[in-house]
Amino acid sequence: MGPVRKALEDMEIQLFDINKPGTLDGGDVLRVNTDMFVGISERTNKEAVNQISKILSPYGIRVYGVPVGTGGLHLKSLITALDSQTLVVARGVGLPIRQTIEQMDMEDLLATEYGYVFPYHHGTFLCCPPCFLLPWSPLSIQLILGSLYLLIICRFIEVTHPLSANVLRVNNYVFIQPANEEDREILITACEERGLTPVEMDMSETAKADGALTCCSILLP
């Protein structure tokens, strides 16, 4: 980490340290807008999650610990962000992580101006401004009124292989490493639907050491 730290310091980027007993691996850190998911894995523990939360809370970033389980080495071995509203997740082994995120308190997870959130379908969450949820009206009427002002907040796209779930967006480009033809079609279609340009990379050698696109990258502001 010495050369990397020096390079970042030379660029005058503010750095924060995670102190023992906290342990943190960058592969467990996934930021989506003002939310940061931190995987609790063999290399990242709850103490690190607590320290990150204290560091970032003054900046308006909410931090959530997500157990990775035995399905992958890191959080981003199983799930990454395609854009600010879309998460790519590995089918099967990534299901517990997806369910954890879905079951979180979405009102706290999302920025307050989004209001109230309702699970919809195909992994999509819908929400409406709180001013359109009348406290005195029956729930059915609230949902009807809310549906007039729905916004898509969080959509999940499933791929068949964990390697394919690791994508890296840089501006309007998305670097992908599809493990098979089915996942290639899924990722390319998802990118094109969002006006993003997919760039396919051969990461087969890196994958032999449990590496992936995000492992080889440090995104700078």
C-alpha positions in Angstrom: 0.0 0.0 0.0 3.0 2.3 0.5 3.4 3.4 -3.2 -0.4 3.7 -3.6 -0.7 5.9 -0.5 2.2 8.1 -1.6 0.6 8.5 -5.1 -2.7 9.5 -3.6 -1.1 11.9 -1.1 0.9 13.5 -4.0 -2.5 14.2 -5.6 -3.6 15.8 -2.4 -6.5 13.3 -1.9 -7.7 13.1 1.7 -7.0 9.7 3.2 -8.5 8.0 6.2 -7.0 5.1 8.1 -8.9 2.0 9.4 -7.3 1.1 12.8 -7.0 -2.2 14.4 -8.9 -4.3 15.3 -10.7 -3.1 12.1 -9.8 -4.9 8.9 -10.9 -3.7 5.5 -10.5 -4.9 1.9 -11.4 -2.6 -1.0 -13.2 -5.4 -2.7 -15.9 -5.3 0.0 -16.7 -1.6 -0.6 -19.5 -0.7 -3.0 -20.8 2.9 -3.2 -24.1 3.7 -4.8 -24.9 7.4 -4.7 -24.9 8.4 -1.0 -25.1 4.8 0.2 -22.1 2.6 0.9 -22.4 -1.1 1.2 -19.5 -2.8 3.0 -19.3 -6.5 2.8 -18.5 -8.4 6.0 -16.2 -11.1 4.9 -13.0 -13.0 5.8 -11.1 -9.8 5.1 -13.5 -7.1 6.4 -15.1 -7.1 9.8 -17.8 -5.2 11.6 -15.4 -3.0 13.4 -14.2 -1.6 10.0 -17.8 -1.0 9.1 -18.3 1.0 12.3 -15.2 3.1 11.6 -16.2 3.8 8.0 -19.6 4.9 9.2 -18.1 7.4 11.7 -15.7 8.7 9.1 -18.3 9.2 6.3 -21.4 10.2 8.2 -20.3 13.9 8.3 -20.3 13.8 4.5 -23.9 12.5 4.3 -22.9 9.0 3.2 -24.8 6.2 4.9 -22.9 2.9 5.5 -24.4 -0.5 5.7 -22.7 -3.8 6.6 -23.7 -6.7 4.3 -22.7 -10.3 5.2 -21.0 -11.8 2.2 -21.2 -15.4 3.4 -19.5 -18.3 1.6 -20.6 -17.4 -1.9 -17.7 -15.1 -2.8 -14.4 -13.8 -1.6 -15.6 -10.2 -1.5 -18.9 -8.3 -1.8 -18.0 -7.1 -5.3 -17.3 -10.7 -6.2 -21.0 -11.1 -6.3 -22.6 -7.7 -6.9 -21.5 -4.3 -8.4 -23.2 -1.2 -9.7 -24.0 -0.7 -13.3 -25.3 2.8 -12.7 -26.8 4.8 -9.8 -30.0 2.8 -9.9 -28.9 -0.7 -11.1 -27.0 -3.4 -9.3 -25.6 -6.4 -11.2 -25.8 -9.6 -9.0 -24.7 -13.2 -9.5 -27.7 -15.5 -9.7 -27.9 -18.1 -7.0 -24.7 -17.4 -4.9 -25.5 -13.7 -4.8 -29.1 -14.2 -3.7 -28.5 -13.8 0.0 -26.7 -10.4 -0.6 -29.6 -9.3 -2.8 -32.1 -10.3 -0.2 -30.2 -8.5 2.5 -30.2 -5.2 0.5 -33.9 -5.6 -0.3 -34.9 -6.2 3.3 -33.0 -3.3 4.7 -35.0 -0.3 5.9 -35.4 1.4 2.5 -36.7 4.6 4.0 -33.4 5.0 5.8 -31.4 3.6 3.0 -32.6 6.1 0.4 -32.3 9.9 0.6 -35.1 11.4 2.5 -36.5 13.4 -0.4 -37.4 10.1 -2.1 -40.1 9.5 0.5 -41.8 6.1 0.9 -40.7 2.9 -0.9 -42.8 0.0 -2.1 -41.4 -3.3 -3.4 -42.5 -3.8 -7.0 -41.4 -6.5 -9.4 -38.3 -7.9 -11.1 -36.2 -6.5 -8.2 -37.4 -2.9 -8.7 -38.3 -0.6 -5.8 -40.8 2.2 -6.4 -41.3 5.3 -4.3 -43.3 8.5 -4.1 -42.9 11.8 -2.3 -44.3 11.6 1.3 -46.6 14.6 0.7 -48.7 12.3 -1.5 -49.2 9.7 1.3 -52.1 11.0 3.3 -52.0 9.7 6.9 -55.8 9.7 7.2 -56.4 7.7 4.1 -56.7 3.9 3.8 -53.5 2.2 2.6 -55.1 1.2 -0.7 -55.8 4.9 -1.4 -52.3 5.9 -0.4 -50.8 3.4 -2.8 -53.1 4.6 -5.6 -52.1 8.2 -5.0 -48.5 7.3 -4.6 -48.5 5.4 -7.9 -49.1 8.7 -9.7 -45.6 9.8 -8.7 -43.5 6.7 -8.8 -39.8 6.7 -9.3 -37.6 3.7 -10.0 -35.0 3.6 -7.3 -33.2 0.2 -7.2 -33.2 -2.5 -9.9 -31.3 -5.7 -9.9 -30.0 -7.4 -13.0 -29.1 -11.1 -12.6 -26.2 -12.8 -14.4 -25.5 -16.5 -14.4 -21.8 -16.4 -13.2 -20.1 -14.4 -10.4 -17.3 -13.2 -12.7 -19.9 -11.5 -14.9 -21.4 -9.7 -11.9 -18.2 -7.6 -11.5 -18.6 -4.6 -13.8 -16.8 -1.2 -13.7 -18.4 2.0 -14.8 -16.2 5.0 -15.8 -18.3 7.9 -17.0 -20.4 6.6 -19.9 -18.4 3.4 -20.4 -18.9 0.1 -18.6 -16.1 -2.4 -18.5 -17.5 -5.9 -18.5 -16.0 -9.4 -18.2 -18.8 -11.8 -19.2 -18.1 -15.4 -18.3 -20.4 -16.8 -21.1 -22.5 -15.7 -24.0 -25.8 -15.5 -22.0 -24.2 -13.0 -19.6 -22.6 -11.1 -22.5 -26.0 -10.5 -24.0 -27.5 -9.6 -20.6 -24.8 -7.0 -19.8 -24.7 -5.5 -23.3 -28.4 -5.1 -23.4 -28.5 -3.5 -20.0 -25.8 -1.0 -21.0 -27.5 -0.1 -24.3 -30.9 0.4 -22.6 -29.2 3.0 -20.3 -27.2 4.8 -23.0 -23.9 3.3 -21.7 -21.1 1.9 -23.9 -20.0 -1.6 -22.9 -16.3 -2.4 -23.2 -15.5 -6.1 -22.9 -12.2 -7.1 -21.2 -10.4 -10.5 -21.0 -9.8 -10.9 -17.3 -9.3 -14.7 -17.4 -5.7 -14.7 -16.0 -6.6 -12.3 -13.2 -9.6 -14.4 -12.4 -7.3 -17.4 -11.6 -6.1 -15.4 -8.6 -9.7 -14.4 -7.6 -9.1 -11.0 -9.2 -11.5 -9.0 -11.3 -12.1 -5.6 -12.9 -12.7 -3.7 -9.7 -9.7 -5.3 -8.0 -7.4 -3.7 -10.6 -8.8 -0.2 -10.4 -8.8 2.8 -8.2 -11.4 5.4 -9.3 -10.4 8.9 -8.5 -12.8 11.9 -8.4 
